[in-house]
Amino acid sequence: MSDDVTLLRARVLALMPQAKSDLADMVAYRSVHAPQDNPPADCEHMVTWLQQVFTKAGFAEVETHVTSDGSKTVTGIKRGPEGAPTVLLYFHHDVQPVPDESQWDTPPWTLTDGKDKRWYGRGAADCKGNIAVHLTAIRALGDNLPVTLKIVGEGSEEQGTGGLEDFVPENPDLLAADAILVADAGNFQAGIPTLTTSLRGVTNVRVTVDTLEGPMHSGQFGGPAPDALAALISMLATLRDAKGDTTVKGLPSDQTWPGQQYDADQFRTDARVLPGVDLLGDGTVSDMLWARLAATVIGIDCPSVDDATPAVQAKARALISMRVPPGIDAEVAQRALMDHLTAVAPWKVKLTVEPMIVGQPFVAATKGPAHDAMVASLSAAYEKDVVSLGQGASIPLCNVFQTTFPKAEIMLLGVEEPKALIHAPNESVDPSEIENMSLSLALFLQKFAAARS
């Protein structure tokens, strides 16, 4: 281990109490951006906190910008030596809501130590833990910053409302960089340094079935009366075959993933699959998760069991979200999904199929001076070889970065490994991930500067 690594590791370790304090401050802010309502006061408080803490860390021109969706984006710059490369650090400061606090074992808005030594709280990993990484690495380098650093902190990522997607191409000079680090991903497992090299895109479609002027008594009319809910169920059932593969007419369903394989037993544990329940698809877990389409019914409008009455349903509605792997255009996939649903609708029902959001898949940098410096830095910090993998989720902003800054190397990493349970009750972060990622980032800034000198 080099003297530089040893010195920086000691600095990062000494800064971990401050990192925990920072994270506790951030978790306490209920910064859930709600575009349909006025954002809560804590969204504003979170922005103010970011302005203050990055200014104290030596950033100039720390400003907020109201984007097209009404959220606030934070930007700033910390200038390095003349001629040094520029690195843009991305994060988001909004979090997922907590609809039912009773499902949590600890207070969701209070950073809490767990018996497993993890830190629990909403946003502890996604994405406020990554903000703590940025701050810790910057403090570890102190006045010896070898690059020019820029930050861009998004205020509505969890809602997918696109404010920053509009802001980036409108402000290219403000955000231009040689390397862009998207800190909204994570390691394959805690302790295994990982770069995410591909993202599936996403397309949502809303389908509505109408059959009657209103619900009718199931005893008096059930049988010949066309049941809207039954029609919808039959349509949705065609989106997967008996093995569980997504089957949309006109789209492939047999792609394979050539890289790192995700062990099936480990996936069962990470996904909290119940004992005895099968995994889906005829491919490997990596094939199904990173290389193939996945259609998911994420919502259905119909009577709940508790509110049910003996009636044939006149209307039913569903929202389908389909993940789209690299190699398939998301707009083409959306049209194919809409055509498929139209074709399988039974009984000449009145059908409305509406296109919703579209986000294209993304492939990250896998070579170049920034990529090579990051691989070396992660390997040195974790003392393990770096693995590359895909991610089933979507970050449409990455495509916006790629289009706006075609010469920049874009990389995805962060503290959001499977046990973090992001978006779920009992979200947490492994503090060793904050420590090792902070060291990785500090080393990267040094190595990238040296590579470009």
Residue, then its C-alpha position, 0 to 999 in steps of 0.5 A: m500500500s502506497d504512502d498516499v493511500t495510507l495517509l488518505r485512509a487515516r484522514v478519512l477515518a478521522l473524518m468519519p464522526q463528522a460524516k456521521s454527523d452530516l448524515a444525521d443532519m440530512v436524514a432529519y430533513r424530510s426532503v420528499h419532493a411532491p410535485q402535486d403539492n407544495p414541497p415540504a419546508d424540509c426540501e428548502h431546509m435541505v437546500t440551505w444546509l447544502q449551500q452552507v456545508f459546501t461553502k464551508a468546504g471551500f466551494a464558491e458560487v454555491e447557488t440554487h436554481v429552480t428547475s422546470d418541475g419546481s424543485k431546486t438544484v444546487t450547484g457550485i465550484k471549487r477551483g483547482p490548479e490552472g489547467a487541471p481537469t474538471v470533475l462533476l459530482y452528481f447527487h440528489h437530495d430528495v428522498q422517497p416518502v415513508p407512507d407507514e412508519s410502523q413498518w420501520d424498526t427505527p425512527p425513519w427520520t432519525l439516523t440510528d445505529g443498528k445492532d448490525k453496525r449499520w446506520y438506519g434512516r430514510g435517505a441514509a444510502d439513497c442518496k444522502g450517504n453519497i453526499a456524505v462521501h463527497l464531503t468526506a473526500i473533499r475534506a480529506l484532500g483539504d487545500n491539496l485539491p488537484v482538480t476543479l470540482k463542480i457539484v450538481g445536486e438534484g431536488s426531484e430525482e425520486q419523483g422522476t419529474g425531469g427538472l434536472e433533465d431540462f436544466v443540464p442542456e440549458n446550462p452546459d457551461l455551468l456543468a461542463a466537465d471531463a469526468i462526471l461521477v453519478a453517485d446514485a448507485g452501489n456495490f455488488q455487495a458491501g465490500i466489493p468495489t463495483l462500477t455500474t456500466s449499464l442501465r436499463g431504460v424505462t417506459n410506462v403505459r397506462v391502460t384503461v378498460d371500460t365495458l359497462e355504464g356502471p358496476m352491475h350486481s354479479g348475481q343478477f348480471g354476472g356471466p354474460a355481462p362483460d367484466a372489465l377487471a377480468a378483461l384487464i387481468s387476461m391482458l396483463a397475463t399475456l405480458r409473461d410466459a409460463k417461465g416468467d419471461t416478459t413477452v411483448k410482441g415484436l421485442p426480443s426476450d432472449q438476450t444474455w449478459p456477458g459479464q459479472q454473474y449474479d449468484a441466484d442464491q445471493f439474489r434470493t437473499d438480496a430480493r427477500v424471496l420467500p422460501g420455495v418461490d421460483l425466480l422468473g425467466d429461462g435465463t440467468v439472474s444477470d440475463m433477466l436483471w440487466a440484459r432483458l425486458a421486464a414488464t411490471v404491473i405497478g398499480i391497478d385501480c379496482p375495488s379493494v378486498d375490504d371494500a368489495t361488493p358483489a358487482v361486475q366491474a364496469k371499469a378497470r385501469a392499470l399502470i405498467s412499467m417496463r424496463v428496457p435494456p441497452g440495445i432496444d430503443a425505449e420509444v420503440a419498446q413503448r409503442a410495441l407494448m401499447d400495440h401488444l395490449t391493444a391486440v390482446a384486449p378481449w370481447k371488443v372492450k372499450l380500450t384506452v392505452e396512454p403513453m407515459i414516461v420514456g427513459q432510454p437505456f444507458v452504457a457508461a464509460t468502460k475505458g479512458p483516463a478517468h475510468d482507469a483512474m477510478v478502477a485503480s482507486l477503488s481497487a486500492a481503497y477496498e484492496k480487492d479487484v473491481v467488478s463491473l455490472g449492470q443495473g436494472a434501474s433507470i437514470p434518464l439523466c445519464n443520457v442527458f449528460q452523455t448527449t450534452f457532454p459527449k466527450a466526458e467520461i460518465m461513471l456510476l458508483g455509490v453506497e447503495e448496495p443490496k442490504a441498504l434496502i433503498h426505497a423500502p422500510n428500514e433503509s440503511v447504509d454500511p458506514s464502511e461503504i462511506e469510508n471506502m467510497s470516500l477514500s476511493l473518491a479522494l484517490f481518484l481525484q489525485k490519480f485522474a489529475a496525474a493522468r491528465s497532467 
